[in-house]
Amino acid sequence: MISADICGDSAMKGELLLLSSMIFLLQGARGCPENCHCHSSSSFVDCSQQGLAEIPTDLPATTLWLNLQDNQIHQIPAFAFQSVPQLTTLNLANNSLSHLSPAAFQGLPHLQVLNLTQNSLFSLDNTIFHSLPELRELDLSSNSISHLPTSLSETWENLTVFAVQHNRLQHLDRALLESMPSVKLLYLKDNLWKCNCHLLRLKLWLEKFIYKGGITDGIVCRSPDPWKGEKLLAIPHELYQPCLLPSPDAASSWVQQPGSAHRGALKPTESHGSECELKPKPRPANLRHAIATVIITGVVCGIVCLMMLAAAIYGCAYAAITAQYQGRPLAPNHEPGKAEGKGLFDSSPA
C-alpha cells in the first residue's frame, strides 16, 4: 500500500516536471509575431516594412537578430526588449523615432550592433546606453541631433564603429570620444560644425586618432565665414585663440555699481564671450620667418642705397674739382734753369 502511494507520488512528480519543462520550452520557442518572418529556429526575426507602430511584445526569447527597419515606430518605452535578452543585433533604421526612454535598452547585456539611423531624434539621455557594455557598432546618422552628452556610456571598451554624420552637431566633446578607446571607424561629416576654439581639442584628438590608424570622414566647417567649407584638420593650430574659461563663481560676473542710488544695484561685468572665434583673416604658419626675411631684405637694400648715394656724391665732387682745374690758363713755357746757366757761362772770363 505504501509502495503504491510512493509510486503514485513519483509518477505525479514526473508528470509535473515534464509539464514544467514543456511550458519552459514553449515559452522559449514562442511563435513568430504576426506580420514578421522568423528564420533558423527564431534566432533571426524580420519585421521590416510592416507598418508597425510599436515594438512587438511576442518576440521569441531565442531571438538574436531583430530587424524593425522601415516601420512607423514613434517611441520606445522602458524595457521594450526584455523578452529577447540574448539579442545581439537590433535594426531600428528608417522609423519615426523621436523619443527613447532612458531605460529603452535595459535588459540587453549582449547587444553588439544598434542601428538608429534615419529617424527623428533630437537628443539622447546621458544614461541611455549605459546598459550596453558589449556594444560594438552604434549608428546615429541621419537624425536631427544637435548635442551629444559626454556620458553616453561610462566606457565603451568594445565599441569600434561610431557614426553621427548627417545631424545638426556644432561641437563634439572630446571626453565622449575618449570613452571609446577601441573605436576604429568614426563618421562625422555633414553636420553644422562650428570651427571655433571649442573644436580645437577635438582637432587634436582627431590628429592623434588618425596617427594611430583610425579612419574618419573628417569635419568640414560650416561656420564662421572665414572657414566655411574648410576641413578642420587643415586649419593650423596657430589660428586658434584660447577659449576663455567661465568664472567659477556665478556671482563674480556681477559687480556693484559705485555711487549707485541703490546699494543692491548690480550690473554684469563686461563679457568677453564664450563663443571665441578664430582670427578673421588667415595668416601663414611661418609668419615670423616672413617678417624676418622682409627686415633683412630692407636692411640690405638700405645699405646698398647708401653706398650708391655715397658713390654718386663722390663722383659729383670729383667732377666739379676736375672741371675747376681744367678752366684755369696755363703758365708760359720757359726754362729758367737753362737761361740762368747760359748767363753765367757768358759772364765768365775768357
C-alpha positions in Angstrom: 0.0 0.0 0.0 2.8 2.4 1.0 4.8 1.4 -2.1 1.8 2.1 -4.3 1.5 5.6 -2.8 5.2 6.2 -3.3 5.0 5.1 -6.9 1.9 7.3 -7.4 3.7 10.3 -5.9 6.8 9.7 -8.1 4.6 9.4 -11.2 2.9 12.7 -10.3 6.2 14.5 -9.7 7.5 13.2 -13.1 4.4 14.5 -14.9 4.7 17.9 -13.2 8.4 18.0 -14.2 7.6 17.1 -17.7 4.8 19.7 -17.8 7.0 22.5 -16.5 9.7 21.5 -19.0 7.2 21.7 -21.8 6.0 25.1 -20.7 9.5 26.4 -20.5 10.3 25.1 -24.0 7.1 26.5 -25.3 8.0 29.9 -23.8 11.5 29.7 -25.3 10.1 28.7 -28.7 7.4 31.3 -28.7 5.6 31.6 -32.0 6.6 34.2 -34.6 4.9 37.6 -34.2 2.2 38.5 -36.7 3.5 40.1 -39.9 7.0 39.0 -39.0 9.2 36.4 -40.6 11.3 34.1 -38.3 14.2 32.1 -39.6 16.6 29.4 -38.2 14.5 28.4 -35.1 13.5 32.0 -34.4 17.1 33.3 -34.0 16.5 35.7 -36.8 13.3 37.8 -36.8 12.5 40.1 -39.7 9.7 42.6 -39.0 10.7 45.2 -41.6 8.3 47.1 -43.8 5.2 46.0 -41.9 3.8 49.4 -40.8 4.4 48.6 -37.2 3.7 51.5 -34.7 5.2 49.8 -31.7 7.7 47.1 -30.7 6.1 43.6 -30.9 5.6 42.0 -27.5 5.5 38.4 -28.5 9.1 38.0 -29.8 10.7 34.6 -29.4 13.1 34.5 -26.4 15.8 33.0 -28.5 15.9 35.9 -30.9 19.5 37.1 -31.7 18.9 39.3 -34.7 15.8 41.6 -34.9 15.0 43.8 -37.9 12.4 46.5 -37.4 13.6 48.7 -40.2 11.2 50.8 -42.4 8.2 50.9 -39.9 6.4 53.8 -38.2 7.6 53.4 -34.6 7.5 56.7 -32.8 8.9 55.9 -29.4 10.5 53.1 -27.4 9.3 52.6 -23.9 11.3 51.3 -21.0 12.3 47.6 -21.1 10.8 47.2 -24.6 13.1 44.4 -25.4 13.2 42.5 -22.1 11.6 39.4 -23.8 14.7 39.0 -26.0 17.6 39.1 -23.5 20.0 37.3 -25.9 19.6 39.9 -28.7 22.9 40.8 -30.4 21.8 42.9 -33.4 18.9 45.5 -33.4 18.0 47.4 -36.5 15.6 50.4 -36.0 16.6 52.3 -39.1 14.1 54.5 -41.0 11.3 54.7 -38.4 9.8 57.9 -36.9 11.6 57.6 -33.6 11.6 60.9 -31.7 11.7 59.7 -28.1 13.7 57.0 -26.5 13.1 56.1 -22.8 16.3 56.2 -20.7 15.6 52.6 -20.0 14.7 51.6 -23.6 17.6 49.2 -24.0 17.6 47.8 -20.4 17.9 44.1 -20.4 20.2 43.7 -23.5 23.6 42.9 -22.0 24.7 41.1 -25.2 23.7 43.7 -27.8 26.6 44.4 -30.2 25.0 46.3 -33.1 22.5 49.1 -32.8 21.2 50.9 -35.8 19.1 54.1 -35.2 19.8 55.8 -38.5 17.2 57.8 -40.4 14.9 58.8 -37.5 13.8 62.0 -35.9 15.9 62.0 -32.8 16.8 65.5 -31.4 18.6 64.5 -28.2 19.6 61.5 -26.1 19.5 60.8 -22.4 23.0 60.6 -20.9 22.3 57.2 -19.5 20.5 55.6 -22.4 23.4 53.3 -23.5 24.8 52.5 -20.0 23.3 49.1 -20.1 25.1 48.1 -23.3 28.6 47.1 -22.3 29.1 44.8 -25.3 28.1 47.3 -28.0 30.5 47.3 -31.0 28.6 49.4 -33.6 26.4 52.4 -33.0 24.8 54.3 -35.9 23.1 57.6 -35.1 23.4 59.1 -38.5 20.7 61.0 -40.4 18.8 62.3 -37.4 18.4 65.9 -36.0 20.7 65.5 -33.0 22.2 68.9 -32.0 24.0 67.8 -28.9 25.6 64.6 -27.5 26.2 64.3 -23.8 29.7 63.4 -22.7 28.5 60.4 -20.7 26.6 58.3 -23.2 28.5 55.5 -21.7 30.9 55.3 -18.8 33.3 53.3 -21.0 32.7 51.6 -24.3 35.6 49.2 -24.3 34.3 47.2 -27.3 32.9 50.0 -29.5 34.7 50.1 -32.8 32.3 52.0 -35.1 30.6 55.3 -34.2 28.5 57.2 -36.8 26.9 60.6 -36.3 27.0 62.0 -39.8 24.0 64.0 -41.2 22.9 65.5 -37.9 23.0 69.1 -36.5 26.0 68.9 -34.3 28.1 72.0 -33.9 30.5 70.7 -31.3 31.5 67.3 -30.0 33.1 66.9 -26.6 36.4 65.1 -26.7 35.5 63.3 -23.4 32.8 61.4 -25.3 35.4 60.0 -27.8 37.9 59.3 -25.1 35.3 56.9 -23.6 35.7 54.8 -26.8 39.3 53.5 -26.6 38.8 50.8 -29.2 37.0 52.9 -31.9 38.4 52.5 -35.4 35.8 54.0 -37.7 34.4 57.5 -37.0 31.8 59.1 -39.3 31.3 62.8 -38.6 30.6 64.6 -42.0 27.6 66.7 -42.9 27.0 68.4 -39.6 26.8 72.1 -38.6 30.4 72.1 -37.3 31.4 75.5 -35.8 35.2 75.7 -36.1 36.0 78.0 -33.2 38.2 77.5 -30.2 35.8 74.9 -28.7 36.6 72.5 -31.6 40.4 72.7 -31.0 40.5 69.8 -28.5 38.5 67.7 -30.9 41.0 68.6 -33.7 43.9 67.5 -31.5 42.1 64.2 -30.7 41.4 63.5 -34.3 45.1 64.1 -35.3 46.1 61.5 -32.7 43.3 59.2 -33.8 44.5 59.2 -37.4 48.1 58.8 -36.4 47.2 55.6 -34.6 45.5 54.2 -37.7 41.9 55.3 -37.1 39.7 56.1 -40.1 37.4 59.1 -40.3 35.5 61.0 -43.0 36.6 64.3 -41.4 34.9 67.5 -40.3 34.1 70.3 -42.8 33.4 73.7 -41.2 30.0 75.3 -41.7 30.9 78.5 -39.7 32.4 81.0 -39.1 32.5 82.5 -42.6 36.4 82.6 -43.0 36.4 78.8 -42.5 33.2 77.8 -44.2 33.9 74.8 -46.4 37.4 74.2 -45.0 38.5 71.0 -43.4 39.1 71.2 -39.6 42.3 69.2 -39.8 43.7 71.6 -42.5 43.4 74.7 -40.2 46.8 75.4 -38.4 46.8 75.4 -34.6 48.2 78.9 -34.6 45.0 80.3 -35.9 43.0 79.3 -32.8 42.6 81.7 -29.9 42.3 80.1 -26.4 38.8 79.8 -25.1 38.0 81.9 -22.0 37.1 79.7 -19.1 33.8 80.6 -17.3 34.1 82.2 -13.9 33.9 79.5 -11.1 31.5 81.7 -9.1 28.5 82.8 -11.0 28.2 85.8 -8.7 31.6 87.1 -9.8 30.1 88.0 -13.1 28.2 90.8 -11.3 29.8 93.9 -9.8 28.2 96.6 -7.7 27.9 100.0 -9.4 29.9 102.6 -7.4 27.7 105.5 -6.4 24.5 103.8 -7.2 21.3 105.1 -5.7 20.5 101.6 -4.5 23.2 99.6 -2.8 21.9 96.4 -4.2 22.0 97.6 -7.8 24.3 95.3 -9.7 25.4 95.2 -13.3 27.1 92.5 -15.2 30.8 92.8 -15.9 31.9 93.1 -19.5 31.7 89.7 -21.1 34.4 88.6 -23.5 32.0 85.9 -24.8 32.4 82.2 -24.6 32.0 81.9 -28.3 35.5 82.9 -29.1 36.0 82.9 -32.8 39.1 82.3 -35.0 41.1 85.2 -36.2 39.1 86.7 -39.1 42.0 86.6 -41.6 44.1 83.5 -42.1 47.8 84.1 -41.6 50.6 81.8 -42.7 52.1 79.5 -40.1 55.6 80.8 -40.9 54.8 84.4 -40.3 57.9 85.0 -38.1 60.2 83.8 -40.9 58.4 86.0 -43.4 58.8 89.1 -41.2 62.5 88.3 -40.6 63.1 88.0 -44.3 61.4 91.3 -45.0 63.5 93.1 -42.3 66.8 91.6 -43.6 65.9 92.5 -47.2 65.1 96.1 -46.2 68.4 96.4 -44.3 70.4 95.1 -47.2 68.6 97.4 -49.7 69.2 100.3 -47.4 72.9 99.7 -47.2 73.1 99.3 -51.0 71.2 102.6 -51.5 73.6 104.4 -49.0 76.6 103.1 -50.8 75.2 104.2 -54.2 74.4 107.6 -52.7 77.9 108.0 -51.4 79.4 106.9 -54.7 77.2 109.5 -56.5 78.3 112.3 -54.1 82.0 111.4 -54.5 81.7 111.3 -58.3 80.0 114.7 -58.4 82.6 116.2 -56.1 85.5 114.8 -58.2 83.9 116.0 -61.4 83.5 119.5 -60.0 87.1 119.7 -58.8 88.4 118.4 -62.2 86.3 121.0 -64.1 87.6 123.8 -61.9 91.3 123.0 -62.6 90.7 122.5 -66.3 89.2 126.0 -66.6 92.4 127.9 -65.5 95.0 129.3 -68.2 98.4 127.5 -68.3 101.7 129.5 -67.4 104.2 130.3 -70.3 106.5 127.5 -71.1 110.1 128.6 -70.4 113.1 127.0 -68.8 114.6 129.3 -66.2 117.3 126.9 -65.2 118.8 126.8 -68.7 118.6 130.6 -69.1 120.4 131.3 -65.9 123.0 128.8 -66.7 123.6 130.4 -70.1 124.1 133.8 -68.5 126.6 132.6 -66.1 128.7 131.0 -68.8 128.5 134.1 -70.8 129.7 136.3 -68.0 132.6 134.1 -67.1 136.1 135.5 -68.1 137.6 134.3 -71.3 
